[in-house]
Amino acid sequence: MRCLASYEQEITARVDDLFFYPPGAATDPLLAIPETAILDLGPILREYFLLDLPLQPVCRPDCKGLCPECGNNLNESTCRHPSTDIDPRLAGLQSLLSQD
């Protein structure tokens, strides 16, 4: 999310749902065992895995991300370009930062 580097993350799911047979007894169609007696756990596992994914994944906790000016990966090297001036619309806020 911050530096766009690929990473690996283990995802686990604990399925403790109660499945119903015959299918008419289930209130949720995902929890019904069909007449064929073949239970497809794909849709319900997909939901659990999607809920386990982090909202903002990072390659490591101390990831510095990308430079907003040049797009350089700050984890690999520092930027050599001069810092830009503050946006004139936000210049009034700079006085708050310089006060001790």
C-alpha positions in Angstrom: 0.0 0.0 0.0 2.8 2.5 0.9 5.7 1.4 -1.4 3.8 -0.9 -3.8 6.3 -3.8 -3.2 5.0 -7.3 -3.3 4.8 -9.2 0.0 3.5 -12.4 1.5 1.0 -12.7 4.3 -0.5 -15.7 5.9 -4.3 -15.7 6.1 -6.2 -18.1 8.3 -9.9 -18.7 8.6 -11.8 -20.5 11.3 -15.0 -21.9 10.1 -17.4 -22.6 13.0 -20.7 -22.3 11.1 -23.4 -24.8 11.4 -24.5 -26.4 8.1 -28.1 -27.7 7.6 -29.6 -30.7 5.9 -32.1 -30.8 4.3 -31.5 -27.5 2.4 -34.9 -26.1 3.3 -34.0 -25.9 7.0 -31.2 -23.4 6.5 -31.9 -19.6 6.8 -28.8 -18.8 4.8 -28.3 -20.6 1.4 -24.5 -20.7 2.0 -25.1 -22.9 5.1 -27.3 -25.4 3.4 -26.0 -28.8 2.4 -27.5 -29.6 -1.1 -29.3 -32.7 -2.0 -26.1 -34.0 -3.8 -24.4 -34.0 -0.3 -21.4 -32.2 -1.8 -20.5 -29.2 0.3 -18.8 -26.4 -1.5 -16.8 -24.3 1.1 -15.5 -22.0 -1.6 -18.0 -19.1 -1.2 -17.9 -19.1 2.6 -14.1 -19.4 2.8 -13.8 -16.5 0.4 -15.9 -14.3 2.7 -13.8 -15.2 5.7 -10.5 -14.7 3.9 -11.7 -11.3 2.6 -12.6 -10.2 6.1 -9.1 -11.3 7.3 -7.3 -9.1 4.7 -5.8 -5.9 6.2 -7.3 -2.6 4.9 -3.9 -1.1 4.3 -1.4 -3.8 3.8 2.3 -2.9 4.1 5.4 -4.9 3.3 6.8 -4.4 6.8 5.7 -2.3 9.8 8.4 0.4 9.3 7.7 0.9 5.6 8.5 4.5 4.6 6.5 4.4 1.4 7.1 6.4 -1.8 8.3 10.0 -2.2 5.2 12.2 -3.1 7.4 14.3 -5.4 9.4 11.9 -7.5 8.0 8.4 -6.6 11.3 7.1 -5.3 11.0 4.1 -2.9 12.2 5.7 0.4 13.0 2.2 1.9 15.8 1.8 -0.7 17.2 5.3 -0.9 16.6 8.9 0.0 15.5 11.6 -2.5 18.0 14.1 -3.8 15.6 16.7 -5.1 15.2 20.0 -3.2 12.1 20.2 -0.9 9.2 22.1 -2.4 7.7 25.2 -1.0 4.6 24.9 1.1 1.3 25.3 -0.8 0.2 28.9 -0.3 -3.2 27.7 0.9 -1.5 25.9 3.8 1.2 28.5 4.6 -0.8 29.8 7.6 -0.4 26.4 9.2 3.4 26.6 9.0 3.4 29.2 11.8 1.8 26.7 14.1 4.6 24.2 13.5 7.4 26.7 14.2 6.0 27.8 17.6 7.5 26.2 20.7 
